[in-house]
Amino acid sequence: MSTQTRLSLQACHTDEKLLGTTFLYPLPDKIGRAWPALRQEYRGITGSTANLPYAGLLTVLRATGYTCADLYPASRTDPPKFLATSRPLNRDDLHAAIVLWEQALLQTDSDQFSFAYQSEIADLIAGTTPEETSLWEHFTHTGACIDAPGWAWRAASWAIANRLAAHPWQIDGKTVHFRPDLANCLQVWDTDLLWTNTWGAAYGDGDTTETIGEEDPAWKTRIHYATLRLEVAVKSHPGLNAPVATIQPRVSRLSNTLKSARTAWFAPRAADGPLLKLQLGGRGEHTHLDHTTRLALDAWTRLHGESVFPRADDETEFLAPHACDLAGQPGALRALIPFSGTFSLGKGVGMHTRRELARHTSTALGQPLLRTHHVAGRPFGSRRTTTEGRDSVLLDDPRLGEIIAAAGREHLRFLVLYRRQSERTRMQRLLAYHFNRPDLATAGMPENKVVPLTDHVEAYLQPADELLSHGDHHAQRPTLARQLEGLDAPEGTRLLALCETEYDAKAWARQRRASRKPDATVTDPYELDAKPHASRELARLGVLTQFLTPHKPGRRNPRKKAREITTPLDQLGSELAGDHRGHMAVADLHRTAGLVHPRLTDALAYGPHGLKEPLVHVGLHLREQRGRRRGPATEQPRLIWTLVALVPQPEGLWRTLAYLPDEQSPGGSWLDYATANTLHRSRRLPDGRRRDAQLPRSIDRALWDLGAYAGTATGYIVYVSGDQARSIWPLLANRHLGRAPDPDGTLDTRPALPGFALPADHRPRAVLRVTAGSDHVASPALVERLDYTDETSVETHEGKLATGLFQMESTTNTFILCNLPQQYTGSSRYARAGEKYSRWASTSAAEQAETWYSHTATEISVLHAPDGHAPLTYGLAAARLSDHALHWNHRTRYPAPIHLGIQMDKDHWEYRRTVDADSEAED
């Protein structure tokens, strides 16, 4: 008998019958002059330089005709040539919708709107006879994948969403009906099926936490509501020649006010009508409708005679202050909470709900789920383990000095900067424990003196109260940093700083919101934060910092077996066992110092599919950082990129390098990871842009220069984070998969992949696209064990967990690494909430307040590999570089080289402080 594990994803195959037909309105040639004329008139009235807001018109058409609607194309240089809908529209309704939209567009006075308005565009579109065609025919094969125009993907998603809405879902004794909205999402709208909870029921009335900005003393008894929302999208998938329907279940937590909200829904009177999705902007009293949404509602309300926002008799605004109050049981108008705060309903739906939803989706659509099979054998060797938070394998290794030297220096000096004596003692004990000097924890370390910890590591303790204190004295911090002692370390010494700081995410978030009110009496705490300024100033002095927040003792797990204490180090470890933040701070300093243990070599070479030859592993990370909001304008997003290489050294050692671009020229240089980090933090983030044609050339130049540092390596592998890079290199996008680049390494005159513009003997051995935890990746749903008793008989048993590497069916180049969140594998009371039942079946208020975890997935696509080499070898290497985290007990979302680049980006003092803070709190 043989056994195989199968993993099914939260996605279904599709076929021609399922997607159905679409109706195309081929617009007459005359409209080619009408669109630019309307745009010119619109710009003259509004002063805008943007394209026509077609989305407002499409919203009206979708809401009126209960159909998907798209104009294509819709660029400034190429105005729409046809209208695509899922069902034919009534000619009079179509004409009326365009007439009203055009009047709203041109800012016609409300009492001047008329259905008799003369619109050439309305006449031309409404006078067109639609042609019914199969939607399937608009999907074309492009090699190893498929492609289609944007409107076809949206029309297919609309078809899937409405098919699911037509089939009620039976789960845990409940009959769940989904209501579609205009954005191809489904939502549980029935108030009887909303999840409810209160803060007091979840956490008890004994919680006396001060809540800055909360004026209502009854906030603990306020009922919170949340609902299940499904994001439906039809997408391409690597190696598959048909569209795939993906379903992402989310817990949508509902707000009791429209103020500061970003997304809302309105249910029209018609029970079978789709929900109107509304976009909003602004904060507090200045909350307003998005321009496109306002245009759509101007037309829709007049067409249907139905008001969206209630108004008092003396209110004249379209969105009046009275309408912003959504307190009480949710009604026809609902909004998402705009930020994570004190909410008594947690995120996540749990694995049971995901399993049942996957089965329901497959049954309702009449299609099989997307399936993967487990890679045979044991793909992973032993990973990093710790003893009470201490990496004894690394720190007790007799080659620790060689590991430090491979990272670029002979010695490490830890500067311990503190404000309070209690934190000094804590950091002293942490260093004494990690470097096996329990005697120093007892006797103490002297102030302002070098204290040897090992032959290659030393500590230097000193107070730095003013430097580390929060406040508005940022101009003094450069001088305060220069006054520190211990900066004049001998040549060959790496300076690392372990710094005390104070930070409470929830309290700071509440105070930040309170500071934005017109009558605010508090200051935004992030404006007073010492951390970014101290980090920058110390980096300019050659010091890498790691900040440590105060230790909050947690409840000890009574089921955890007590460890036998035989040495003073064991005793010190047991006393520090609960200080997870402290242990991780020390581990992060080891990471920033560039330390890599030789065990990585064994992990990569393990088993028959392991990498047996020395190769450089290069990680490319890209991230688009949204700009600060400044009045009506917003800064253009900057594209941040990092390039990190793990270079093999003799005797199994590794050297970590990072590429640092020059500030004033296109070039750059490879430096030790810690040195590059230091220089990176000492300056501002670069101003790169996604459309910068120099970006691929800069990265190719860096890969060319890497050859001088490769040593004994026989080649290099490039791992690319897939979320932000798909539009930069053609072969990173699904629609180009399977196409062969030209001999010069280009595809459609653009470099096909990173490194492909280089001479053939300098190109990467393999290129892999790694995508983790994003909307591009279908999440795991069903784990099944297949027992084959003979060639024709198989028994299927449902499993609960899967943590292996799985290969997609029908392809040899795409793999799914199935992960479990750290908390799910823990031993806390609600670590596995949602494993056996849904939120509808939970009777515990405390459980409802927790996050219900589930599997996550990392997609690994081998885009290029040498002829004759199995893609599995390289896919497995990427999986092992994720599984074998360098300084973390659990898997990282990306392989180690990408992960190091991500952390280098996150450690910059500007990170998060210019990321748009308006993202909504939703799972």
N, C-alpha and C positions, 0 to 999 in steps of 0.2 A: 504494500500500500504506500502511495506517495501523497504528500501534503503540499499544498501551495496556498499562500496568503494573497488575497485579492483586495485591493482598495478601490472603492468607487467614489467618484468625486461628485460634488454638488452641481452637476452639469449633465445635460442630456444631448444625445445626437438629434439631428433634425432631418427631415426629408422634404420633398417637394409638396406633398399633400399637406403636411403640417404648416408650412409657411404660407400656403395658399396663393392668392393672386393679388395684384396691385393695379390701380387705375392711374394711368398716365395722361395728363392733359398737355399735349404738345402746344406750346404757346405760339401764336402767330409772329411773324417776323417784325410786325409793327411794334411789338412790345419792347424790342431792342432799343427803341428811341424813347419809349414812355418811362421806363425805369430810370435812366439818367436824368430825365427832365424832372421827375418827382424828387429824386435825390437832391438835385440842385435847388429846388424850391424849399425842401426840408432844411438844407444847410443854410439857406438865406434867412429863414425864420428863426432857427435855433442857434445859429453860429457854430454848430457842430461840424467836424471834419470827418466824422465816422461814416460807415456804410449805413444804408437803410436798415432799421431794426425789423427785419423780416420775422424774427421770432415772435413778435407781438401778433402779427397777422396769423401766423401758424397756430398760435395758442387759441385764437378765436375759432379758427376752422376746426381744430381738434375738439374743442369743447362743444361746438355747435353740431358737428357732423358725427360725433362719437367715432372718430377715425384718426389714424395716423396721417399727418400731412407734412409735406416737405417741398420746399422750392429748391431747384437745383439747376445750375450752380448758384452760389450766393456770395460771390466775391465782389470787390469793388470794380475790378476790371472786366468781370464776366457776369453780367446780371442774369437772373433766372430765365431759363428757356423752357422749363416744364414744371408742372405741379404733380406730385405723386401723392395719392391717397389710398387708404386701405379699402374704402368703399366709395361709390359715386356720391357726390354732394348734390343736394337740391340746388338748381340753378339760381333761384331767388335768394336762398340763404347765402350762397357763395357771393353773389353780387352785393348783398346787403352787408355782409361781413367786411368785404374789401372797402366799400364806401365808408363805413363807420371808422375802420382803422385808418384810412387815409385822412379823414377829417381830424381824428385824434392826433395823428402824426403832424399835421400842419397847425396844431394848437387852436383849432376852431373853438369859439366860445361855446359853453355848454348849452346855451339857449338857441344856438344857431345850427346845431346838428340837424341833418335832414337826410332821409332816405332818397330824396330826389337829387342829391348832390351828383354832379356830373364827374365821372371818373373814367378816363380812357382805359386804365388798367383793369378796373372792374368789368367794363364792357368786354374787353379782349379775353380775360380769363373765363368769365361766366359764359361767354359765347363759344367756348371750346368744347368739343365732344371728347370725353375720355376714352382711352383705349385700354381694355383689360388685358393684362399680360401676366404670365407666371413669374412670381418673385424669384423663384429658383434660377431662372434663366439669367438673372443679373449678377449671379455669383460665378466668377471665372476661376479656373485653375491657373496657378502661377508657378508650378513646379512642385514643391513639397507642401504647399498650402493653397489658400484661396484668397481672392480679393473681390471687393464690391464697392460701389460708391457709398458715401455716408448715408444717404437716404435709404438705401436698401437694408443696411444694418438696423436702422431705427424702425423701419417697417416690419422687419422680421421680429424684432423685440416686441413691438406692439402686438403682433399676432400671438406670440408665446404668452405674453401677459394676459391677454383677453381669454386665451384658452384655459389658463390656470384659474382665472376669475370665474369661469363658468362651472368649475368643479369644486364643490365644498370639500373641506378637508376634515376628516374624522381623527381626532387625537385626544387621548385621555378622557374620553366621554364627552368631549365638546365637538360641536359642529362649527367649523370656522369658515366664514365667507370672506373672501378678499375683494376689495374694491380697487379698481385700477385708477391711476392718476394720469396726467398728460405727459409724464416723463417716463412711461413704461415701468412704473413701479406698482406694487400691490400693497395694500394696507388693510389691516383689521380695523374696521370703522365702528363696528357694533360696540356700544358703550358697555354692554354686559361682559364683553370679552377683553376689556382693557385690564391691564395689571395695575393694582393700586397698593399703596403703602404709605406710612407716615414715618417721620424720623423718630418719634418717640417709641412707636411700636417696634421699630427695627433695632434701636440702640438703647432704649430705656430712657426714663425721665431723669435718670441721675446724671446724664451728660450735661455739664454746665459750661461747655465750650463757648467762649465769647465769640459772637458772630458780628463782626464789623459790617455795618451797612444794613443789617436786618432790623427794620423798625417794628415789625409785627412780632409781639411777644408770643404769639400762638404758632410760631413757625414749626414747632415740633409736632403739632397736631394737624398741620395742613396736609391734606390728602394729595399725594403725587400720583400722576397717571403716566402710563407708558403703553405702547402698543407694538405689535409685530409688524415690521415692514420688510417686504421682499424687493430687492433691486434685481430686475430682470434685464439681461443683456444677451444678445446673440453676437458671438465673436468667432474669430478664427482661432484655431489651435494648431501648434506646430505638428506637422506630419499628417494632419487630417485633411481630406479633400471635401469636407462638407462643414457648414456652420455648426456651431455648438451653442446651446442655450444654457447660460450660467445663472444660478440663483444665489443671491447673497442675503441670508436672513439677518436682520438687524433689530435691536431693541431701540425704538424711537421714544425718547423721553419727552413728554409734552410740557410746555411752559404754561404758566398761569397769566402770561402777559405777552403782548406783541412787542413790547419795548425791547429793543436790542436784538430781537429775533432776526434770523436770516432766511428761514424757510417756513412757510405756512401752507395749509391746504384749506380749501373751501368746498363743501359738499352742496351742489345745486339741488333744487327741489326734486328734480327727476331722479328717482331712485336708481335708474340704470345709467345715469350720466357719470362720466369720469370726474374724479376730483380735480379741481383747479389747483395747480401748484403755483404758489406765489413767492416771489423773491423780494426781500426787503433789504434796506441798508440803514446806516446811521445807528446811533446809540441813544438809549433813554428817551427823553422827550423829543429828540430829533429823529426818531425812527420814521422811515418813509418807504414808499414802494419803489422798487427798482423801475427805471424808466420803461423798459420793455413790458414789465408786468402792468404798469399803469396804462400804457397804450392798449394792451389787450383787454383790460377790465373796462376801460372807457367804451370800447366797442361792444364787449360781451354784455355788459349790464343794460345797454340800450337795446340790444338785439333780443334779450330775453326778458327784460323788464324785471330783473331780479337784482336786489342790492346785496353786495358782499359784506360791507361794513355797516353795522347799525350806527345811526346818528341820533343825537338828541335834537329837540326842536330848534334849539339856538345854535346848532353846529352846522357849519357849511363846508368844512374840509372833506375831501374824498375819504381820507383816513383820519377820522376825528379822534381826539384823545379818549373819548368814551369807548370807542371800538377796541382800544388796546387792552382792555380788561377782559381776560379770559378765565377769571377765577370760577371755581365750582366745577361741576361735571362738564367734560368737554362736549361742545355742541357742533354746529355746522362749520365753525372756524376754529382751526387748531394750529398750533405752532410748535416747532422744536425748541427746546431750551438752547440758548446760544452758547453756553459754556458749561463746563463741568463745575458743579458746585455741591452744596449740601442737598443731595437728592437721595431719596430712600429706595430707589429701584436701581439695581446694578445693571451693568452691561452684559451682553452675551445671552444666548438662548440655550446653551448646553448641547451635549452630543445626542441625547435622546431626541430632541426636537429636530436636529439636523438629520438624523437617520430617518425619522418618520416623514420629514419633508421631502427627502430624496426619493423615498418610495412613492409618495403621493405624486410628486412631479413626474416620475417615470410612468405611472399609471395614467395620469391625466393627459400627458402628451403622447402616450402610446409609443414611447421610444426608450431604448436602454440607456442606462447611465454611462458616463465616461469611465472606463475601467483601466486599472493598472495592475501589474502583477509584480510580486516581490522578487527582487534580485536574489538569485540562489546563493547559498553559502552565508558566511558571516562577514558582511561588508565592513564592519567596524572593529578595530582593535580597542584596547583599553584607552580611555580618555583621561584627562586631567582629574585628579581627585585631591581632596584636601582633608586634613585632620583638624577638626574644630576650626576651620577657616584658614589653616596654614598649608601652603604648598610645599610640603616636606620634600617631595621629589626634586623640585627645583632648588630650594634653599639649602638642602643638605647634600646636594651633589658635590663631590670633590672637584668637579670641573666648573664650579660657579664662577671662579675668576676668569676662566676661558670664555664662558658664556657672556660675561660682562664685557670682556675684551672684544668679542665678536660684534657686540652692539656698538663699539666705537670708542670706549673709554676703558681705563684700567681700574678705576675706583668709582664708587657712588657715595655722594654725601647727601644725607637727608637733613634739610633745614626744617626744624619743628617750630612753627610760628603759632603762638597762642595768645589768648586774651585772659582766660580764666585758669586758675590753678587746677581745677577739676579736669579740664580738657588737656592740660599739660600732662597730668598723671596718666590720663587715658592713652594719649599718643605715645608716651614713653613706654607704657606697658605693651602696647601693640607692637612697637618695633622690637622690644626685648623678646616678645614671644615669637615673632616671625623669624628673627635671626638667631633663635636658640640661645638667648642670653637672659634666662629667668633671674639671674643674680642682679641684673640691672633694674629689673622691675621691683626688686626688694630694696636694694641699696639706693636706687635713684640715679639719675644722670645729672651731672653738674650743669650750671648755666653758662652759656657763652664759651664753651670749651668743646673741642673735638672729642667725641666718645667713640672709640672703635667698637664695631659690632661684629665684624669678621675681618679677615685679612684684606678684604676688598671693599668693605662697606663701613661707613661711619655716620654718626648723627651729631647734630649741632642744634641745641635748644636755646630759644630766646623769646622774650615777649615781644609782641608787635601789635599792641592794643590800638593805636591810632590808625595804623595801616589797614587793619582788618575790621575796624568799626564801620558800621553803616552810617551814612550821613552825606551831607552835601559838600564835604571838604575834599572833593576829588582833585582839585588843583594841587593839594599838598601831598598827594600820594607818591608822585615821582621822587620827591625829596625824601619822604619817609622810607621808600624802598631802598634808596641809595645809602641810607644810614644804617641798614642792617649789617650785622657782623656775620662772618663766615662766608662772605662772597668771594674772598680772595683765596680760593682753594688751589692746591698745587695743580700743575699742568697734568692733563689726563684724567681729571676728576669731573664726573657729571654731577650737576647740582639739581636736586629735586626738593621740592618744598611740600610739606604736609601742613595745611593751614586750617585753623578753626574758622567756622562761619556759622551764622544762624539763618535758618530758612525754614518756613512753614508754608508749603505750597497753597494750601486752602486758605490760610489766614491772609497771605499776600494777595491771592486772587480776589478775596472779598474786599480788602483794602484798596486794591487797584480799581475795582468797580466803583467803590464809594468815592474815590478821588476824582472820578470823571463826572460826578454830578455837579450841576451848576453852583450849588451852595456847599461844595465840599470843604471840609475842615481838616482833611487828612491828605497826605502827599502820597503819590504813587510810590510804593516801596521799591520798585525796580529802578526808579530814578536815584535812590539813595544807596543802592546795593554796592557794596565794596568789592564784591568778587570780580566782576569784569575788569575793573580798573587795576586792582592788585595783580590779577593774572597778566594783564598787558605789561605793566611796569616791571614785574619780576622777569617776564620773558625777555624784555629789553636788556636785562642784566644777566641773561643766560640761565635763568632758573625756570624749570617746569613745575607748575603748581598742581596740587590736588586738594580740594577743599572737603572738609569733613564737618557734617552737621552733628549737633548733640545726640548722644545715644539715648534712645527711648526704650527701656527694658520691656520686652514683650512677655506674653504668657508662655511659660515653659510647657513644651509638649509632654504630657504625663506618660505617653506611650513610648517615648524615646528612652532606650536603655542607657543607663548611666555608664560612662566609660570608666574603665579601671584606671586609677591614678597610681602610678609607680614612680614618677619622677617630678621634680619641681616644674618642668616644662608642661607635663600633663596637668598639674594643678593650676598653672597660669592659664592654660588653654581652656580648662573648664570654667574658670572665672570670666573669660572673655568670649565664651561660646555664643552668647546672644548678640554680640556686637557685630552684626553682619555688615553694617555700613563701614565700620572701621576696617574689617578684613578686606572688604572690596576696595577701600581707598588705597590700602597698601598694594593690593594686586594691580590697581590701575596705575600706580607709580611704576611698578615693574613693567607694565605694558608700555607706558610712555617712554621708559628708558630703552625700549627695544629688545628686551630679554626674550629669547626663544629657546626652550629646552630641546635637546636632541631627540626626545621622544617623538617629535613631529616626524622625523625621518622614518622611524619604525612604523608610525601610523600610516604614512603614505605608501610604503612598500608592502604593507601587510597583504597576504593572500595572493591567489593566482592572478587577480586583476590589478594588483598594485603597481605603482610606478617604480621600476627598478633602477632607472638611470637618474642622475642628478639634473633637475630642471628648475629654472627660476619661475616662481609663481607671482604673477603681477595682477594686482587688483585695481580696477578703474571704477571710481565712485563719482557719480554726478548728482547734483541736487540743485533744483531751482528754488531760490530763496525769494519769496515775495517781499515787496518793498513796504515801507511805512506808508500809512495813509496820511496824506497832508491835505486836509480840506477836501475839495471835490476831486483832486488829482491823486494818483497813486504812483509811486516810483516804479519804474520798470523792473521786473524780476532779474536778479543776477544768477548766472549759472556758475555754481561752485563745482570744481572738480579736484580730485586728489588721485594720485598714482602712487601705490605702495608695492614694493617688491620684496619677497622672501628669497634670499640668495643662498644656496647651499654652500657650506664650507667643508674643509676636510674634517674627518672623524665625526661626521654627523651633526656638526654645529651649523647654525644659521645666522646670517646677517640680515637685518631689516633695514631697508632703504626707503626713502620717500623723495618724490620729485618736487622741487620747489621752483615754480616759475619766477622769472625775473619780474620786478615791478614795472620797469620802464621799457622792456624789450621783449620780443617773442620767445627768447631762449629761456634757459633755466639750468638747474644742476641737480644731480642725485646726491643726497646727503644721508648720513645716518638718520634713522627715524626720529630719534630724540632731538638731534640738531635741527632737522627740518621742522619739527613741531615747535621748537623754541622760536625760530625765525618766523614761522607762520603766525604764531600768537602775538608776535611783537608788532605786527602791522595790520592794517585793515583788510577785510576780505576783498578780493579782486572784483572788477566790474565786467566780467565776461558775460556774453549773451549767447542764447541758443543759436541764433542765426549767424554767429561769427564764423566766417569761412576759415579763419586761422586756427580754430580749435582743433580739428582733426590733424592739421599739419603740426601743431605744437605737440600733440600726444605722440605722433609718429616720430618726431624729433627726439622726444624723451625716450622712446623705445629703442631708437638707434643708439643713443648715448649709453643706454643700459649695458650694451655689449662690453664696455670697458670695465664693468664691475662683475661680470658673470662668472669669472674664475673658471672652475672646472665644469660648470654646467654645459650641457650639450644643446640647450635651447631654452625657450621660455613659453609659458602658457599665460594667456590673458583671460581674466575673469571680469566680466562687465556687469555692473548692476543694471538690470534691464528696464527699470521704470522710466528713467529720464533720457536714456541713450538711443531709443529706437528711431527717433527722427534724425539722428545725426549720421549714422552709418546705415546704408540701405539694407544690408543683410542682417541687421539686428531686428528689423521689422518682419512680422510674420508673412506679409504679402510678397516678400522677395525671397523667401526661403526656397532653396532648391535651384536658384539661378546661379550660373557660373560667372564669376567676375572675369573681366578682360585680362589679358596677360600682364598689363601694368597694374593690376590689383584694384581697378576701379569698376564701378557698376553705374551706368548712366552718368559717366564723367565724375562721379564722386568716389572717394575711397570706400571700398566695400565693407571693410572691417578695420578696427584699430590695427595698425602695423602693416596693412596690405599695400600701402603706397611705397613701402621700402623695397629694396631689391629682394629677390626671392629667397636668398640665403639669410636674410635678416628678418624675415617675417616670422610671426609666432608659430610654434609647433601646433598649437590648438587655440581656438577662441570659443569661450563659453559665455552664454547669456544666463545670468542668474537673477530670478525675480522672486521676491519673498513678500508674503503678506499683503498683497495689493489686489486691486480689482482686476488685474490682468490674470490672476491665478485662481482657478476654481478650488474651493476648500474641500478637504476630505469629509466624507459623510459616512460611508459604510465600510466596515472591516469584516471580511468573511474568510473563513478557513475552509478550503476545498479539500476533502479527503477522497482520493481516487482509489476505489477498491479494486477496480480492474479497468480495462480500456474503455468500457461503456458506462460504468456506474460511478457517480460522484455524490458525496454527501456534503451539504453546505451547512456550516455552523457559524453563527454570528459572533464576531469578536468585539472586544471593547477598545483595545489599544493597538496602535501600530506606530513604530518609530523607525522603520527601516527605509531603504531606498527602493522605489518602485519604478518600473519601466512602463511607459504608456503603451497600450495595445496599438498595433498597426504602425508603430514607428520604432526605430532603433536609436534615435538621437535625442529623445526627450525623456526626462526622468522627473519623478516627484519624490522629494525628501519629506516624509511625513513626520511632523514634530508635535511635541506636547509642551504646553507652557510650563514653566518651572513650578508655578503654584499648583497645577493639576497633579503633578507627581509628588507634591508635599503631603504632609500629614495633618494639616489644619482641618477643622471641623467641616468646612464647606469647600474644601479643595476640589471635590468632584461633584459639586452641585450641578444638577441637570443631566447626570449620567443615566438615570433610570426613569425620569419623568420630566414633564415640561413645567414651565412657570404656572400654567393653568392648574396643575395638580399640586403645587407646593402650598402648604398651609402655614409655613414659617415666615414671619415678617423679617426675621434676621437673615434667613436664607435668601429671600427676595432682594435684600439690599446688597448682596454679594455679586461679584462678577462670576458668571457661569462660563467656565472655560471650555474650550474644545480644541480639536486638532487644528493645526495650521500647516501650510504647505509651502515648500520652496521648490520652484520649478527650475530645472537645470536643462538647458538646451545646448547641445554640442553643435555649434554652427560650422566649425571647421576642424578637421583632424587629418593627419597624414593618410594617404591611401594605404589600405591594408591594416590599419590600426582600428581596433574595436572602439567605438564611441564610449562604451561602458567604462573603459579604463579612465578616460578623462572625466566622465560624469561622476564616477566613484571618487576620483581625487577631489572634485569640488565638494562632494558630500562629506568626505572625511575632513576637509579643511573647515567645514562648518561644525561637524560633530566634535572634532578635537580642538575645542577652543583653547587659546593660548593662556588666558588668565581668567577663565570663567568655568564653573563646574558644569554648565549646561551648554547646549548647542547655541551657536550664534545664528542669526538669521541669514547671514551671508558667509562665504568662505573667508578664512582668516585675512588674506590680503585686502579684500574689500572692507571687511569689518574694521581693520586698522585704519583704513582711509576714512571710513565713516566716523570713527572715534576722533581722529585728527580734526575732522570738520566740526564735530560737536564740541570739542574742547576749546574752540576759538571763542574769544570773549564776545564777538558779535553774533554768534549763533543764538537763535531763538529771539533775540531782541529786535530783529527786523522781520521775523516770520509773522505773517498776518495772524493776529490773535482772534479773528472772527470765526474760526472753524467751530462747527457745532459739536456738541457732546453726543456722539452716537456710536454704537458699537459697529 
